[in-house]
Amino acid sequence: MMTFVVMPLDAAWNITVQWYGGEALCKLLCFLKLFAMHATAFILVVISLDRHYAILHPLDALNAHRRNRCMLLLAWSLSLLLASPQVGLIR
C-alpha cells in the first residue's frame, strides 16, 4: 500500500502542487494514505511480537497461526479505525 498508494500520491501532489481530483477523491486518497501508514506500523509490531514469541516459546508453533491471525486482524482493524476520521474531514 505504501508503494502503490502513498508514494505515487505524494509524488503527484508535489509535482502538481494543486489537487484536481475533487473532494471525494481527495478524502478517499487521504484515507488510504493514512490507513497505509498505520497498517505498516502495526504490521511491523505484529511481526516483532511473532518473532519474540517464537524465540521465547519455540515448541508452541501450533497456536502461532491462530495467534498471528488475531494480531493481524487487530492491526488492520486499528488501522481502519484510526484512519476513518479522515473521511469526515473537510478540506
Summary of the structure (lengths in Angstrom):
residues: 91
radius of gyration: 17.3
end to end distance: 23.0
largest distance: 55.5
contacts: 223
relative contact order: 0.15
helix: 84%
strand: 0%
